Every structure is written in C-alpha cells, then in structure tokens.
Amino acid sequence: MIRIILITVLALVVALAGGIYLYLSSSLPQTDGRLIVAGLKAPIRIMRDAADVPLIVAKDDEDAAFGLGFVHAQERLFQMELMRRTGAGRLAEIFGEEALPIDRQMRVLGLYRAAEAEIPFLSPATRRVLAAYAAGVNAAIAARRGALPPAYLLLRFSPEPWRIADSLVWGKLMALLLEGDYRGELLRARLLETIPPADLAVLYPGYPPNAPTTLARLRPLYRGLPVRRLYAALPPAVGPVHASNNWVVDGRHSASGKPLLANDPHLEFAAPGVWFLARLETPTHDIAGATAPGSPFIVIGHNEHIAWGFTSTGSDVEDLYVEKLDPGDPGRYLTPQGSAPFLLRREVIRVRGRAPVALTIRATRHGPVLSDALPPLDRGPAAAPGTVLALSATFTRPDDRSADALYGIDHAADWPSFRAALASFVGPQQNIVYADGGGTIGFIAPGLVPIRKKGDGWLPEPGWTGEYDWAGFIPFAALPQATNPPSGRFVSANNKIVPGTYPYFLGRGWDLPDRARRIATLLDRTPRQSPEASAAIQADTFSPMAARLVPLMARLAPHSARERAALARLRQWNFHMDRDQVAPLLFTAYLREFSRTVLFGRFGAAIAPYWDLKPQVMEIVLTKRQDWCGSPQRGESDPGGGCAARLRAALDRTLAALSRAYGPDMAGWRWGRAHLAHFENPLWSRIPIIADWLTPSIPTPGGYDTLDRGPSDVRDDKAPFVQRFGAGLRMITDLAAPQDARMIVTPGQSGNPLSRHFADLVRRWRDFVWLFPGHARPVSTLVLQPRATPAFAGADRTGAPKEPRR
C-alpha cells in the first residue's frame, strides 16, 4: 500500500513538473508560420538560421525596424525590461528595497528625462524608425500565445508597452558606462582624504608632474563632502576601465585587394549578452551586424557599401563641481553672478513591498546634485560654509541626436555621408574605424568633448568661481579624424589617439599602448591581411605586462624546491596567457599578492577600492620607487630587505594558496582551471541550486592586457581569476565581399533560459568558430502580416498609449 502511495505521489510530482515545464516552454518564440499584427505597412519575413540569427526582409526601413523590434521582444524582452527600468530608476518596483540605491542615482542623473527630451530634436526619419521599432516590440507582446518569459512569472509582473524613450535611454546608459569618469573623480577625491598627494601622483602615473601641488590645493575642498558614501553607493564597476580593439587596413595591405576591418568591443559578460546579431534587408539596403536589444539600429557592422567598428575613446566628458551654498539661504547656491536658487524637482520611487520613497532632487547650473542620491541620514554634515557636489555631463543634454547618427551610418554609402552622419553624435565618444568598397579607410572619434576654461576635470573643482566651467565643445571638424594614411592602416585599442601637439584636451584616462603596439606588430608580420590573419590577431594571448614584470619578479634566489620550480616556470614562460599553461595562473596570482602587500602595506584599508593588479604602478615600484616596499602601515611589521622581501613573502603566500585551491602538484595549476568566463544572469544567477545550471561558464585563455582580453576581478577573494569581462562580440569584414563577414557573440542569441540558444555559442566564441550571417541557411520562417485596423484607438504607431512623462 505504501509503495502504491509513493508511486502515485511520484507520478503526480513528475506530472506537475512536466506541466510546469510545458507551460514555461510556451514562452519560447514562435519562429514559423504566419501572424497578423498591427502597425505594419507590408508583410515581413523573419528567417532564422541554426544559430538563431534572424534575416528580416521588409519593404522599407520602418517595417525592418518593426521586425527587429518584434524579434528583440521575442528573444530578449526581460533584458530590455531591465535596461529601460535601470535608465528610468524603476528597478525597485520589481526587486524591492535592494534596488533603491540604483533607482535613487538614476533619478538624480535624470537619464530617462533626457531621453524623453531628445525626441523632438531627432529627424522625422529617425523618429519613424523608433516608432516602428516600438510598435514591433508591442506587437510581439500582444501576439504571444503562451506564458511570459520565466523572469516575469517569477517576479509576478507584466511588461508595459514599449515607448520611444525606452530605446533612447540605452544610449544614455552606454554613455554612463563608457564615460563614467565621475566614478574616477569620486575615487580620487576619496583617496585624497587619507593618502598624501605625492603618493597619489604615483598611483596615477599619467598625471602631470605638478600633481602633488595641485592635489594639496584641492584636498581641503573635499572635507565634509559625503565622498565615501557617494562612491560606496555606486553600482560596482566590472572589469578594467579600458577595453576593445579595432583596426582597418587598406587594399594594399589585404589579400583581397580591398580594405579589411576587424573589431572586438569588450564589455561586461552576462547571460544574455549585450549584443544580438541580425541582418536587415530592404529593396535599397542590406545591413548586418550587432544590435542592442531595445534599439532599432545596427550599432557595429556593415551594409552593402561600408563597414565600421567601435572602441571607447575614454575622453573625459563629465566633471564634478563643488558648489558652495548661500550662507544666508541653504536653498540657494553661489555663482559668479551671485546667489541663485536650485532647480528643484520631486520624484517618487515605487518600492515593492514597502511605501513609496519621495525625494527632492536639486540641480545647479552645472547639473544634478549627486548627494541627493543618498538617503538624508547618509548625507552627513556639510563642510563649512556648506557645499554640495554637482555633476556636469554631456549625455544629459536634451539636444542629443546620437540616434540620428546611428541611423545615418547604417545607411551611409561612402566616407562623406558616414562622416556627415556622425556630426550629430553626442556620445559615448568612440574611436570609429571605417572602410568602404571603393578603397577608402578612415578613422574618426565623434562626440561632444568639453573645452574647459581651466583645469582638466581629473578631480572635483570649485563651481562657484566659474574658473573651471565649460566654455563650449571641441568643434566637429577639429575632432581626431583622418582618411587613407600613408601607413595604410588605423589601429585603436583605447590608447592615446592624439599627439602632444593636439590643441584640445580630451582626457588623461588613456590605456597603456601595449595592445595597440601588439596589433601593429602582428599586422607587420602579415603585411597582407586576410580574415584568417585578423582572426589570429583577435585570438592573440601574449601579455606585454608579463614580459616586463616577470624578469623583475623572478630575479629572486630560490629558498626552497617549490620556489625553484615556480621561478623556473616563470623564467621559461613565453608570456602567452594560454589556458593549458601553468605560468599564467602562477604569474597572475603572484602579481595579485605582490600588489596587495605593497599597496595595503603602505596605505592600509584606504587603498581597497583602488587595489587591482596595477601592473604599471608595480613596475614603477620595482624600478623607481622601491621605498614603497618598506613602508609598513597600520601595525604591519616591516619585512626588511625592501622589494625582495615583499616579493618572497608574496610568492610564498601565492604558492600556499594555489596548493590549497588546486592541489600540491604544480603541473595541475592550469590557467583554464581558474580562469573561466562566467556569464551571469541578473536574476537566475542569484537563486541557489539553479544558479550553476543557468550561469554559462567555460575555461578561457587571455588576461589583463592580451588582445584576446580576459581580465578578472582580483578583489574577489572567492573567485579572483574568473573572467567576467571581455569581447562579447567579434567581427571581421573584408570589403571585397561584405556579405561574407564573419561574426560571433556570446553566450547565445536568446535571453530565455529554456531556449537551446541561451548559451549555444559559448564554445564557438571561445574557439573562434565563426558565424556567417550573410550566407546562413534559414531553418525557420515567420511571416508577419499587417492588420487592417490599429491595435489601440488613439495610440501612436508604437502601439503604446500616449503617457505623461515619468
């Protein structure tokens, strides 16, 4: 009897689980058949290949945008939901109180308000495409026959209609991510509270020689400002500040006789990833490449005439200003013309599971007051006679026409039309390489870059004097740009792109030129580039920092057999960060421990938010500032012997830690055992039991400064070598046959964890097994037919009821 009951219960459990799975599976997109939808002018064919890359064939640009919106909503709706809610400061509505700090920041920055404000400045053609895209998203939501994607069911809410501003806020978020120097200003101001100015100048080697004097002048200005709390409230930064490679060679330097262009932008890994591959075909255009779910444009890619690729310029387009309050009226602040009132606006944040939170946001003539992002009790006392911190940033301007620029480059036919489109680009400023079938190659770094009356924006400056105000922006014609250089190529890898004679200041945050030099070296080795040769460059794992640091770090005399074996491996290493080698793990762990012992030994806990591998600083310590190895801090005993003692102590701790983690046999310490690319989902990766199942992971090569980029967050003691940042997109286009362009994204095209395309591209991405969207055979075809009547009476073309501004 008991056995029968157990079997019955088990059968019921299995049936229930099967029923739940079948219901959840109904959230997967319909990819075959025919659907009648509102908002179309003519039928659309959506043909997906075996990797789930769609070819969208439409009558015109607007219907193509509709189709892309439809596909994005089918595959990435919850990712789009998080994007727009992040930009609008509405995450707490679904996640509750834990998301409140991010919502506060976003409401203060006003990114969504800026996105709404830019709509009237856009061209009619761009607005029509944005409206058609939104209509496609809403049509997909309305057309679903089964369940919503699982994340909606878990969080128990439904998507609102998509709006044009929801698409535009993506650009604001990318600008905040790629141009977020105000994070750096806050960090440097925080460090300056406890670290001597002369030492801070060493920690940032690119700062000018007069840094200690400048820093000493600014130090008293920050007393009393909530710099620590503001910095602590920022979302965690992931990965290095700089990332991405691109290059282009002309026909004289390619095997085909036509220009060849390669690009691999580096961003935070996630599941789903940042990019979604698509191809849009109309009677007049064939455009293919990487799209961003939520936006209707091909961001990086090619059309039938041209190809283009992006890397981040890293220019400083944000400044923090210390504003002085009016001593007689704290509701006003001081300007060069006297006292002025704050601009005030009230925001109400709805919070799941608790009462709404109201906040009053102040703005000065420079921009929003950042401290208003903190709860009142966290703001702390203001410094006498009373100060606040305000942010000025290019991406909050209402006249941002970057969407016009993206629409324009998608449809450009030559360099003049491509360049003309980019005149509307505000940001994030990018190093853009260009090639066309006529043989022209080009480089341009478009975007708004401020011209400062004084200073360089490296640290917060006084706002009440007007001395440090922006006097305007670098004229478009004066931005870095060129065509058809004598060398026959352009290369950028976040390195400095202008000579010392350039008349305008762009910024100081350049990456080391190591990756750019390595690309140039490899291009020289293969004077006539083919797609295969450029793919090999993207896959290169040579580490210039290891080549410089290992001779300095391995010059110890070994004191034990284990030390001797470790140092021998480092000395015999070829400096390639290959996943089957021991030396990459040994070197990275050794450098991590050495940088920690030096920095914390000198500065104590104050250095924690700055600490990283810091190869340039560690090279300076080992060659020019060995006094830093003998400066104990906070009770740590001086090891004696300077840097040699620090190195030996770091090596001993490294060997002990690696033995505990990977066993006593050094031969088993392979880089790939520790260095795994993790693609975390913002929801599923936080849930025990299913987190491992729904967090794609794979051993990878590469490191901090290799072309096949593989940095890790060494501050994470639990997983210091896991890769969470890198080239989520790779693309190579030979202009002899743009339709043959090779592309790959990771981890997969779908954002639905039940889809077979959720993580099916991870191994192909790791191993450089390319997709060829221009030649892929379709495995499914969905036809969208126009409905005769609109879906919503009184709605605009997006299909969304018109709403008041949030």
N, C-alpha and C positions, 0 to 999 in steps of 0.2 A: 504493500500500500504506500509506504513512504517513498519507495522507488518510483512509483507511478506519479506521486505528487511532485517529486523533484524533477522528473522528466517533463511533466506538464508545465511547471514553473519555468524551467529552462527553455522550453519551446515558446512560451509566452514572451520571455525576455528576448529571445532571438527574433521573434516576430515583431516585437515592439522596436527593437534596434533596426531591423530591416525596414520597417515602416518609416522610422525617423530618417534613415539614410535615403530612402526613396524620395521622401518629401524634400529633404535638403538638396538632393540631386536635381530637383525641379528648378533650382535657382541657376543652373548652368544655362548658358545662352542657347537660343535656337539659332542654328547655323545653316539649316537647309529649309527650303520651302519658300513660301510667299506670305508676306504680311502686308496688310493695308494700314497705313499710318497717316496722321495729319501732319501738314507742314511741308510736304514735298511738291515740287512742280512737275517732276517726271520720274519714271521708275529708276531705281538704283540697284545695281548688282554688287553684292558683297561676297567675294570669293576668298576663302581662307585656304592656306596651304597646310602642309603637315605640321609645321611649327606654329600654326595659329596666326600667321602674319596675313592681314587682310589686303586684298586688292579691291578698292572701292571705285567702281566705274559709274560715272554720273554725267548728267547733261551739262552742268556748269559748276563753277566754284562753290556756289551756295549749296547745291544739292550734295556735292562732295563733302562739304563741311557737315551737312546734316548726317550723312552716312558715317563720318568719322565720330561724330558725337554719339550716334547710335551704338557703334561698336565699342567706343570707350565705356559707355554706360553698361553695356553687356558684360564687359570683361573687368572693369576697374571701378565700379560705382562706389564702393566703400572707400577706396583710396581717394577718389575725387571728393567724397563727403568730408573726409578728414582734412584734405587740403583747404577746401573753402571754409570749413569751420575754424581751422587754425588761423587763417587770414582774417576772419571776421571776429575772432575772440569768442567763439561759441562752443568750445570743446566741453566746458563744464556742464552744458545741457545734457550731454550723453554720458560723460565719465564721472561727473560729480566733483567734489571739492578738490580732488588731487589735480585737476586740470585748471583750477582757478588762477594760479600764478601765471601760466602762459596766457590765459584769457586777459588778465589784467594788462600784461605787456602789450598784447596785440591791440587792445582798446586804446591804450595810451599812444601807441605808434600810429594808429588810425589807418592801417593799410587798406582795409575794406572801404572805408570812406574815400580814400584816394583812388581806389579802383572805380568806384561809382562816379567820382568827379571827372575821371578822364574820358568817359564815354562821349560827351558832346564834342571833344576835341578830335575824335577819330574820323577818318574819311567815311563817306557813305558806304563804299565797297567793303571796308573792314567791318563796319557795324553790321552790314547784311550777313557777312560770313559768321560773325559772332552770334548773331540772332539765329541763323540757320543751324549752327552747331548746338546751341541751347535747345532748339526745337528737336534736334535729333536725340539729345540726351533724354528729354522729356517723353519723346515717343517711345524710346526703349523702356522707360519706367512704366509707361502706360500699357505697353504691349506684352509685358511678362505674363506668362500663364501660370507660373508656379510660385514658389517661395522667393522671398527676397534673399540676397546673399546672406550666408550664415551670420556674419557680424551684426547685421541689422536685427536678426532674430535674437541673438544673444543679448544685445543691448536694448531690445524692445523699443525700437522707434522706426519710423519710415522716412524715406527721403523726401525733402521738399522739392518743388520744381526748380530746375536749373535756371540761373539768370546770367546775363552777360557779365556782370561784375564778378560772378563766381569764376569765370575764365580769366578775367584780367588780374585777379588777385594772385594768380600763380606767378606772374612776372614780378610782383612785389615781394613775394616770399623768396623767389630765387635771388633777387637783389639783396634782400636781408641776409640770406645765407652766404652769398659770394662776396658781398661788400660790407660785411658786418664788422667794420673796424671799430665801431663804438665799443664792442666787446673788448678789443685790444686796449682801447683808451682806458676803460674801466679797470682792466687788469693792471696796466702800468701805473695808474693812479693808486690802486690798492697796494701794489708792491712798494711804491714810493713812500708809503706811510711808515715802513719799517726798514727798508733797505737803503743804504747810503747811495746818493746819486752817482758817485763814481762807479760803484758796483753795478748799478742798474744799466749804466752805459756799456759795461762789458757783457751783461746778459743779452743785450740787443746790439750785436756788433755792427749793424748797418747804420746806427745812429751817428750823427756828425760829431766831430772832435770836441766841440764846446758843450757836449751834453751835460756834464756834471754841473756846470754853472746854470744852465737853463733849468735843469731839474731842481736844483736847490731853490731857484726863484719861485717855482710853481708849488713846491712842497707845502708851504703854509696855506695855500689856497684851498686844499682839499680837507683841511681839518674840520670835522663835524659833518661833512657830507656823508650820506649813507652808502659810500662806495662799496664797502664789503657786502652789504645786504643786497645792493643792486646787482653786483656781479654774481652773488650766490643765487639770485632769483632767475638768472638767465638759464634757458634750456642748455643742457650740456653740449659742448662742441664735440663733434665726432670727426676724427681724422685730422690730418695736418691742415694748416691754413691754405697751403697751395696744392694744386693738383691739375692735371690734364696735360696732354701732349697733342700738338698738331704740326704738320708740315705739308708743304706742297713743292713739287719740282716741276720745271717746265719740260717741254717736249725734247729738248736737247739732252735731258738727264733722265729720260724714261725709256723703257724698252719699246713702248708702242709708238713713240714719236709725238704723243700728246701729253698734256700735263697729268700728273697723278697726285691725288690728295689723300691724306690719312689723318684720322682724328680719333682720340680716345679720351673723352672727358671723364674725370674722376669725381665721384660724389659718394655720399653715404650709401652703403648697401642696405637693402630692405627687400622684403617679400610682401607685395610685389615691388619691383624696382621702379626707378624714376622714369625710365623710358619705355615706350611702346612703339614697335616698328609698324609702319603702314605705308601703303602706296595708294596714291590718289590719281585717277585717270579721268580726264575730260577730253572733249574734242580738241582742245587747244593746249593742254598741259599734261605732263606725266611727272609727278613729283613723288619722291620716295625718301624715306629716312626715319629719323627718330622723332616721335611726337611725345608730348607730355600730357597724360590723361587730365582732362579739364580744359585743354586749349586746342583750338582748331588748326594749328599751324604745324608744318614740318619745321622743327627747330634746327636740326642738323641733318644735312642730306644733299640731294641733288635733284635737279629737274632735267629736262631733255637737253638743256644748253650748258648749265653751270653746276658746280659743286662747291660746298662751303663747310667749314668746321670751326668750332669754338674752343678756346681755352680762356680761363679767367685772367684778366689783366691785374687785378689786385690793387687798383688805384684807390686812393682814399677819398671817398665821396660822402663821408659822414664826419661831423665834428660835434664834440660835446662842449657846451659853454656853461661856465659857472655864472649864474645870474644872481645879482645882488638885490635882495628885497628892499623896498622902500621902508626905511626905519619908522616912518610915521604911519604906514598903512601896509600891512602884510599882504593885502590883496592886490598890490601893485609891485612893480619891479623897476629898476633903474636902467635907463638907456642913455645914449649920448645926448639925446634931446630932453632928458629929464625923466620924470616918473611916468609910467604907462600901466594901464590895467592889464592883467592877464586875460587872455581869451579863455572863456570857460565853456565846457560842455559836460553834460551829465550822461553817464552810461549806466545801464542796468544789466547785470550779467545774471542770467537764469542758471541756477545750480541744481542739478539733480539731487533730490533727497534733502534739500535744505532751502532756507529762504533765499530770495534773490539778493544779490550784492550790488549796492549802488556805489558809484564812485564819481567824483568830480575831477575832471581832467583839465589841467591848466596848460596853456601854451603861451610862449613868449614870441617875440618877433623872429627868433631863430627856429622855434619848433616846440614840440611837446615837452613837458617837464617829466623826465623819466622817473623821478621819485614818486610820482603819483601812481606808478605801477605797484608800489608797496602798500600793504595794509597800513593804516595810520599809526598803529603801535610799533611798526617796524621801521618807521622813517627816522626815528631818533631825533635828537636836538639839532637844530640848525646852527651853523657856525655864526658867531657874531661878525658883522651886524645882521646876519641872516642870508643864506644862499640856497639856491636850488640848482639842479643840473638839467639843462635843456639840450635836445638833440636837433641838429640840422642835417637833413639827408636828402639826396636828390630824388629818391624813389617815392617820396611822399608828395611830390609836386602834382597838382591837378592836371597840368597840361602835358602829361606823359603820353607820347604817341608811339611807344615801343611796339604796340600791336600793329600799327601801320607799317612799321619797319619789317616785322616778321612776314606780314602779308606780301610786302613788296619784294623781299628777297626770294620768297617762294616762287614768284612769277618773273623774276629778272631774267633777261636774256644775254646780258653782257656786263662788263665792268661798269660802264657809266650808269646803267639802270640799277645795278646792285648797290653801288655807292650812293646813288640818289636816294634809294630806299632807306639806307642806314642813317641818313641825315636826321631822320625822325627818332632814332634810337636814343633812349634815356639811360637805360641800364637794365641789368648789371653790365658794366663795361666789359667787353670781351676782346680778346685777340682773335680776329677772324681771318682765316686763310681762305683763298678763293682760287678757282680755276675754271676755265671755260674751254669749249671745244675748238674755239678759234686760236688757242695757244696762249692766251693771256693768263698770268698768275698774279695774284695780288695779296696784300696784307692791309688791314685797317683795324683800328681799335676805337670803335664808335662809343658814344655815351657822353653824358654830362659830367664834366670834371670841374670842380670849383676852382676859381682863381682867388686866392686868399690875399687880403691886404697885407697880412703879416703872419708869420708862423707857418707850421706845416701840418697842424692837426694831429700830431703824434700823441698829445696829451690834452686834457681839457684846459681851455684858456678862458680868461675873463671875458664875459659877454657884455658888461655894462659900459666898456670904454669905446667899443666899435673898432678898435685896432685890428681885431682878428676876424672881422666879418668877411663874408664872401663878396667880392667885387664883381662877380659875373662868372662866366664859364668859358673854358677854352673853346675858341671858335672851331666849328666842324672842320674847316679847311686846314686848321693847324694841328689837328689830332694826328697821331702817328699813322702813316699810310704810305704805300708805295706799290708800284707795279713793275713786273719784269726786271728784276735786279740782275746785274752782271753775273752774280753767282749762280743764277738760275734756280734759286730756291728761297723759301721763307720757312723759318722754324720758330716755334714758340712753345715754351714749357714753363710758363709763369715766371720766367726770368725777366730781367730788366730789358725793356724794349726800346729805350731811347738813349742816345749818348748824353754825356755830361753837358754838351752844348745846347741841348733842347731847351727852349726858352720858358717852358712852363713846368710846374711841379705836378707830378702825377701821384707820387706816394713813395714810401720807404719800405713797403712790405714785400719787396721782390723776393722770390725764392732764389736759392743758390743756382748758379748757371749750370750745375752738374748735368741735369737731364738734357738741357739744350745742347751742351757740348757733346754729350754722348750720342744724341741723334745726329749731329753734324758729323761726328767721327764715323758712324755707321753708314751714313749717306755717302761719305767719301770712299768707303770700302766697296760700295756697289754704285759706281758712277751712273749706271743706267738702271733706274728703279723699275721694278715690276711689282704687282700686287703681292706676290710671294715675298719679295725682299722687304717691302714695307711691313708686312705681317711679322716677319722675323725681327724687325726693329721694335714693333709693339710688344713682342714677346721677350725682349732682352731683359736679363736679370742681373746684369753687372751693377755692383754698388760702388760708386765713387767714394762715398764716405768710408766704407770698409777699406778701400785701397789706401786711403790716407791715414785712417786711425789704427788699423791693425799693426803696422810697423811700430807705432808709438805705444800701443797697449801690450804688445807681445815681446817687448825687449827685456822682460823680467828674466832673472836667472831662476830656473825652477827649483823648488824646495822639496818636491815630492814627485813620485812616479806619476800621480794623477795630474799634477800641474804640468809635468813634462809632456804628457800625452796631449793635454789640451792646447798648450802653446805650440806643439808641433803641428797639430791640425790647423791652427790659425796661420802659422807661417807658411804652410804648404798650400793654402787655400787659393783658388783663382778669383775670389771675390764675387762669384756668382751666387745669388740667393736661390739656389735650386732646392726643390723640396725633398730630394733624396740625399742631401748632404748634411753632415753634422755641423760643419763650421758656421753656417748661417744662424743656427739656434745658439750655438756657443757664443758667437760674437754679439748677437743682439742682447742676450741675457747678460753678458759681461758688461757691455756698454750701458745697459739699463742700470745695473747695480753700481757701476762707477759714477754715472751721472747723479744717481741718488745720493751716494755717500759724499760726493763733493758738494752738491748744492744744499742738501739738508745739513751737512756738517758746517757749512759756512753761514747759512741763513735761518736754519730751523724751520718750523712749520709754516712760516710766512711764504715759503717758496712753493708750497704744494700745488697751487693752481698753475704755476709756470712749468713745473718739472715735466720733462719728457726726455727723449734720447739726447736732444740738443747737440748734435754732432759738431757743429761749427764752434759752439762755446767750449765743448770738451777738447777740441783740437787747440783752441786758444789756451785753455788751462794747461795742457800738456806741453805746449811750446813756448808760451809767453807769460803765463800767469800761474806758475807753479806754486806761488804763495797761497793760492786758493786751496791747495791740498793740505795745508797745515793750519787751518783756521777753525778750531773747534767751536761749536755753538751749543748752547743750552745743555751744558754738562757733559757733552761727548768728549771722551779723552782724546788727546792728540796722538795719533798713531805713531808719530815720529817718522822721519825718512821721507817726508813730503809725498810727492805723487807716486813714487814706487810703492810706498806702504799702502796708500789708498788703492792702487791697482791690485796689489796682492790680496788685500782684505776683500776687495770686490770679487776677485777671481775665486777665492776660497768659498765665499758665500754663494757664488754662481754655481760652482761645481756641486756644492752640497744640495742646493735647491733643485738642480737638474737631476741629480741622483735620486732624490725623493720622488720627483714627478715622473721620471722616465726609466728608472732602474739604474743599477750600478754600471752596466756595460755602456761605455761611451759610444760604441758603434751603433747603438739603438737610438741615439738622440737625433733623429732625423728632423729637419726643419718642418716637413709636412706633418709630423705628429702634433706639433704645437701650433703651426701656422695654418689655420683653417679659415676659409672665407665663410662667414656666417651671414645669413640673410634673414634678419629678424622681422617678424610681423608686429606692428604696434599693438595688436590685440592678442593673437594666438600665442605669441612667444612669451606672454606673461602668465599663461594659465598652466599650472602644473600638470604633469602627465602628458598632455598633448603638445606641450611646448617643443620638445625634441622632435616630435613627428612632423610638426608644421614649421620648423625652422631649418630650411635647407642649409647644408654645410658640405664643404669639400676641401681637402688639402690643396694648398696653392703655393706656387713659388712667389718670388718677389719680396720686396722690402720697402723700407722707408723712402729710398731715393732711386729705386730702379725704374726703368721705363715701364715694365710690367709691374705697376705700382701695387705694393702690398703692405702698407703701414699697419700698425696695431696700436692700441691704447695701452701703453706700458704702465699707466697709472692704475690699471685694473689688476689688482693682485690675484684675483681668481682666474683671469684669463688674459695675461699680459701680452700674449703673442697672437691672439685671434684677430683676423683681418675683418674689419667692419667698414672698409672704405676702399675704393678702387675704381677701375674702369668698368662701370656698369654698361657701357656702350663702346663698341669698336666699329670703325667703318673705314673702308678703303675704296676710293673711286678712281678709276682710270678714265679720263675723258675721251679716250678713243672709243669707249663703249660704256657710257654711264649706266645703261641697263644691266651691266654685268657687275655692278658694285656689290661688294661683299660686306655683310653686316652681322652683328651678333649683339644680343642683350642678355641680361641675366637677372633673376633666375628663370623667368619664363614670361610669356605674354599675358597670362591670366592672373587675376588677383583673387580668384575663388579657390580656396584650398582643396575643394573637391574636384577641381579640374585636372586633367592629365597634363595641362600646360602651365600649371602653377610653378613647377620647378624643373621642367624637362630640358632646359637649355643650360643648366649649370655646368655639366661636364663638357658640353660643346664649347661653352665660353672659356672654361679653364684651358682646354686643349686647342683652342683656335680652330675649331671646326666650324666653318662659316655658313651663314645663310645667304642665299642669292634671291632676294625677293623679286627681282626683275625676271626671273626665269622659273620660279617655283610653279609646280602644277597644282591647281586647286583640288582640294578633297571635299569641299562643300560649297554650295552656292545658296545664298539667301537673297531673294528679290523683295525690295520694299516698293510697294505701290502707293501712289498718292490717294488720299481720301478726298472726296469731293467737298466736304464741309470741314471747317476748322474744329479742332478738338474742344476749344473753350471759347464761348462767346465773350467778346470783349477782351480777349487776350492778344498780346503781341505775337510775333512769329515764333518766339521761343516756346510758345505753348504755355508759358507761365503767367498767371495773373499778375498784373502790374502791382508792385508793392511799394510802400513808403521805404525810404532809406532806413537801414538798421542803425 
